Amino acid sequence: MKLTEIDNRSKAKRFREMLAQEEIIQLPGAHNALTARIIEKTGFKGVYITGSGTASAMLGAPDVGLVTFTEMFTNVKYINNAVNIPVICDADTGYGNSINVMRTVREYEEIGVAGIHIEDQLLPKKCGHMEGKQLVTAEEMVGKIQAALAARQNPDFVIIARTDARAVLGIEEAIRRANLYVEAGADVIFPEAPQSKEELKLFAEEIQAPIIANMTEWGKTPLCTLDELRAMGCKIVIYPASGMRAAHKAIEDLMVEIMTKGTQKDFLDHLTPRRELYDLVELPKINEMERKY
């Protein structure tokens, strides 16, 4: 929870306004509420909730469709309620058919998420940078997008269509599908796993809608600078699991330190001081309320 007032209703509107501006939108990934707080504190204007990071952090499992709607929804609710900035959420395939997509849209919209993306993979889905993905037909995905739009109550809520066709059917089919999804009403397109900077640029040029660039580490897409992505014409850039990977490495280093030395006293410079953590989780505000009430 966040003790300062949060206007979840305005988050989708604010994200719409960001889409209308010329500047590229950076969305670091959060796998939990504390990470989202750090993203907000650093000054970013929005948060991306990672499905892969949620699977790793919550289940200790890979991103292969094991996280249920209820598990993801719970995590999303905690994260969204922890920050005042807009939150965009990975909604996998919408957790089923078009009727499931409609429920997914309604549930996420109700808690104030600014938008979600759904993908054209076949259940059970896989991480977009894994091998062995399978796709639904373009026609089925178009139906899902139309169902999402029919379920949407807030016109500012952003519907993002992700296509994983590049790895399965090639770039031409990925572009064709993406533009079909635009025609169906998707607000933003997420072309997953371009395999070169040239391909990413081609997606931005050929798709008739704002696109997302996924700057995940060690994936199929080369890492690009913000200036490069801006020049290509990308509108949104996500860093889905970077925060989780940094935290994992830091925790692993700490465990090795304690195992080998029997103490963490030489590692303190790498740890968040107690006072800073208390401020981040709003302990001073809780203390103030305890005195007041």
C-alpha positions in Angstrom: 0.0 0.0 0.0 1.0 3.6 -0.4 -0.1 6.0 2.3 -0.2 9.0 0.1 -3.3 9.4 -2.0 -3.2 7.6 -5.3 -5.6 8.5 -8.2 -5.6 5.3 -10.1 -8.3 6.6 -12.4 -6.0 9.2 -13.9 -3.2 6.8 -14.7 -4.5 5.7 -18.0 -5.2 9.3 -19.0 -1.7 10.3 -18.1 -0.3 7.4 -20.1 -2.4 8.4 -23.1 -1.0 11.9 -22.8 2.5 10.5 -22.8 1.8 8.5 -26.0 0.6 11.8 -27.6 3.9 13.5 -26.8 7.0 13.3 -29.0 9.3 11.9 -26.3 10.1 8.2 -26.1 8.6 6.5 -23.0 11.0 4.5 -20.7 9.3 1.7 -18.6 11.7 -0.2 -16.4 10.3 -3.5 -15.3 9.1 -4.2 -11.7 8.6 -7.7 -10.3 7.4 -6.4 -6.9 6.1 -3.3 -5.3 9.4 -2.3 -3.7 11.1 -2.3 -7.1 8.3 -0.2 -8.5 8.8 2.3 -5.7 12.5 2.5 -6.6 11.6 3.1 -10.3 9.3 5.9 -9.3 11.8 7.4 -6.8 14.4 7.5 -9.6 12.2 9.7 -11.7 10.8 7.4 -14.4 7.3 8.3 -15.6 5.9 4.8 -15.7 6.4 1.2 -14.7 6.2 -2.1 -16.7 5.1 -5.2 -14.8 7.1 -8.1 -16.0 5.5 -11.5 -16.5 8.9 -13.2 -16.7 10.1 -11.5 -13.6 6.9 -12.3 -11.7 7.3 -16.0 -12.6 10.9 -16.0 -11.4 10.3 -14.1 -8.2 7.0 -15.5 -7.2 7.3 -19.1 -8.3 11.0 -19.6 -8.9 9.9 -20.8 -12.4 10.6 -19.8 -16.0 8.2 -17.8 -18.1 6.4 -20.7 -19.7 2.8 -19.9 -18.8 2.8 -21.2 -15.3 1.7 -18.0 -13.6 -2.1 -17.9 -13.3 -4.3 -14.9 -13.9 -5.0 -14.7 -10.1 -1.4 -14.8 -9.2 -0.4 -12.1 -11.7 -3.4 -10.0 -10.8 -2.5 -10.0 -7.1 1.1 -9.0 -7.9 -0.2 -6.3 -10.3 -2.5 -4.9 -7.7 0.2 -4.6 -5.1 2.6 -2.9 -7.5 0.0 -0.5 -8.9 -1.1 0.5 -5.5 2.4 1.3 -4.4 3.1 4.0 -7.0 1.5 7.1 -8.4 2.9 6.7 -12.0 1.1 4.8 -14.7 1.6 1.0 -14.8 1.6 -1.1 -18.0 1.1 -4.9 -17.4 2.1 -8.0 -19.2 -1.1 -10.0 -19.6 0.3 -13.0 -21.5 -2.3 -14.3 -23.9 -5.2 -12.8 -21.9 -5.3 -16.1 -20.0 -7.4 -17.9 -22.5 -9.8 -17.2 -25.3 -11.6 -13.9 -26.2 -14.0 -14.2 -23.2 -11.0 -14.6 -20.8 -9.5 -11.5 -22.5 -12.6 -9.6 -21.7 -12.4 -10.5 -18.0 -8.7 -9.7 -17.9 -9.3 -6.2 -19.4 -12.2 -5.5 -17.0 -10.3 -6.7 -13.9 -7.1 -4.7 -14.7 -9.0 -1.6 -15.7 -10.9 -1.7 -12.5 -7.8 -1.5 -10.3 -6.4 1.4 -12.2 -3.7 -0.1 -14.4 -3.0 2.2 -17.4 -2.9 -0.6 -20.0 -2.0 -4.2 -20.8 -0.5 -6.2 -23.6 -1.8 -9.5 -24.9 0.1 -11.7 -27.3 -0.7 -14.0 -30.3 0.9 -17.1 -28.8 -0.9 -20.4 -28.2 -1.3 -21.5 -24.6 0.8 -22.4 -22.8 2.9 -19.4 -23.9 6.7 -19.0 -23.6 9.0 -16.1 -23.0 9.3 -14.2 -26.3 13.0 -14.9 -26.5 12.7 -18.7 -26.0 12.6 -21.3 -28.7 9.5 -23.4 -29.4 6.8 -20.7 -29.4 3.5 -21.5 -31.2 1.0 -19.0 -32.5 -2.7 -18.7 -32.7 -4.1 -17.6 -36.1 -4.1 -13.9 -36.9 -7.9 -14.1 -37.1 -8.1 -15.4 -33.6 -5.9 -12.7 -32.3 -7.9 -10.0 -34.1 -11.0 -11.4 -32.3 -9.2 -11.1 -29.0 -8.3 -7.5 -29.7 -11.9 -6.7 -30.6 -13.1 -8.4 -27.5 -10.6 -6.4 -25.4 -12.0 -3.2 -26.9 -15.6 -4.3 -26.3 -14.8 -5.0 -22.6 -13.0 -1.7 -22.1 -15.0 0.9 -20.1 -12.4 3.6 -19.9 -11.4 4.8 -23.4 -8.0 5.9 -22.1 -7.1 2.3 -21.0 -4.4 1.2 -23.5 -4.7 -2.0 -25.4 -1.3 -3.3 -26.6 -1.1 -6.2 -29.1 2.1 -8.2 -29.1 3.1 -10.4 -32.0 5.6 -13.2 -31.6 5.5 -14.1 -35.3 9.0 -12.9 -36.1 10.6 -16.0 -34.5 8.0 -18.5 -35.9 6.9 -17.2 -39.3 9.4 -14.5 -40.2 9.5 -10.7 -40.2 7.1 -10.2 -43.2 4.3 -12.1 -41.4 5.1 -10.3 -38.2 4.6 -7.0 -39.9 1.4 -8.2 -41.6 -0.1 -9.4 -38.4 0.9 -6.2 -36.5 -0.9 -4.1 -39.0 -4.0 -6.4 -38.9 -4.0 -5.8 -35.1 -3.8 -2.1 -35.7 -6.8 -2.3 -38.0 -8.6 -4.3 -35.3 -8.1 -1.3 -32.9 -4.9 -2.0 -30.9 -3.5 1.3 -29.6 0.2 0.1 -29.5 2.0 -2.8 -31.1 4.7 -4.9 -29.4 6.8 -6.7 -32.1 8.6 -9.2 -30.0 12.2 -10.4 -30.6 13.5 -8.6 -33.7 16.9 -10.1 -34.4 18.8 -7.0 -35.4 18.7 -3.2 -35.1 17.7 -3.1 -38.8 14.7 -5.3 -38.1 13.6 -3.2 -35.2 13.8 -0.1 -37.4 11.8 -1.8 -40.1 9.1 -2.7 -37.6 8.9 1.0 -36.6 8.7 2.1 -40.2 6.2 -0.5 -41.4 3.8 -0.7 -38.5 1.1 2.0 -38.6 1.0 2.5 -34.8 3.4 3.3 -31.9 5.6 0.4 -31.1 7.4 -1.1 -28.1 11.1 -2.0 -28.1 12.0 -4.8 -25.6 15.5 -4.2 -24.3 15.8 -7.4 -22.4 19.4 -8.6 -21.7 20.7 -11.6 -23.5 17.7 -11.9 -25.8 17.3 -12.1 -29.5 17.2 -8.3 -29.9 20.5 -6.3 -29.6 20.6 -3.7 -26.9 20.1 -0.2 -28.2 20.7 3.2 -26.6 17.7 5.6 -26.0 19.0 7.8 -28.8 19.2 4.9 -31.2 15.6 3.8 -30.3 14.4 7.4 -30.7 16.0 7.7 -34.1 14.4 4.4 -35.2 10.9 5.7 -34.3 10.2 3.5 -31.3 7.7 5.0 -28.9 8.1 2.9 -25.8 11.1 1.0 -24.5 10.8 -1.6 -21.7 13.6 -3.1 -19.6 11.5 -6.1 -18.2 13.8 -8.1 -16.0 16.8 -5.8 -15.5 15.9 -4.8 -12.0 15.2 -8.4 -11.0 18.5 -9.6 -12.5 20.4 -6.9 -10.7 18.8 -7.8 -7.4 19.4 -11.6 -8.0 23.1 -10.9 -8.7 23.4 -8.7 -5.6 21.7 -11.3 -3.4 24.0 -14.0 -4.7 27.1 -12.0 -4.1 25.9 -11.3 -0.5 25.2 -15.0 0.1 28.7 -15.9 -1.1 30.2 -13.2 1.2 28.4 -14.6 4.3 29.2 -18.2 3.4 32.9 -17.5 2.9 33.5 -14.9 5.6 30.8 -15.7 8.1 29.7 -12.1 8.3 28.3 -9.3 6.1 30.2 -6.5 7.8 32.5 -6.0 4.7 29.5 -5.8 2.4 27.6 -3.0 4.1 28.5 -0.5 1.4 26.4 -2.6 -1.0 23.3 -2.6 1.2 20.5 0.0 1.4 20.8 1.7 4.8 18.0 1.0 7.2 16.8 4.7 7.1 16.6 4.8 3.3 14.5 1.6 3.3 12.2 3.0 6.0 11.7 6.1 3.9 11.0 4.0 0.8 8.3 1.9 2.6 6.9 5.1 4.2 7.5 4.2 7.9 7.7 7.9 8.9 4.2 8.3 7.6 3.0 5.3 9.5 4.6 6.7 12.7 3.0 10.1 12.0 -0.5 8.4 11.7 0.1 6.4 14.8 0.7 9.7 16.7 -2.3 11.4 15.1 -4.8 8.6 15.6 
